[in-house]
């Protein structure tokens, strides 16, 4: 079992920045990948950014150039730096960890609210 604890959410004005953190209860150096998803009211959960074991990153088109995912293996923590935030970024942000192979397992954090509003 892996616990993921997110932090760093809050209220920010349009154009502002936030940094989300996701601390894992186990060593993340050799996990398959970690990512950030978000879910806005009335919408499906969507992938925002992902970072693989080899530190390859991928982003949703809507956040490319504004968000950056990174990892600190020594702290077992993944970060999401969010810049130039706009109201469409308002959502609950969830951390995700994928473990495997040979067997595959996914874990989720409890979520952290990000609200972009003036």
PyMOL commands that set and color helices and strands:
alter all, ss='L'
color gray80, all
select helices_A, chain A and resi 73-75+87-89
alter helices_A, ss='H'
color red, helices_A
select strands_A, chain A and resi 4-7+10-12+18-24+33-39+46-52+57-59+67-72+77-82+91-99+105-108+112-116
alter strands_A, ss='S'
color yellow, strands_A
deselect
rebuild
show_as cartoon
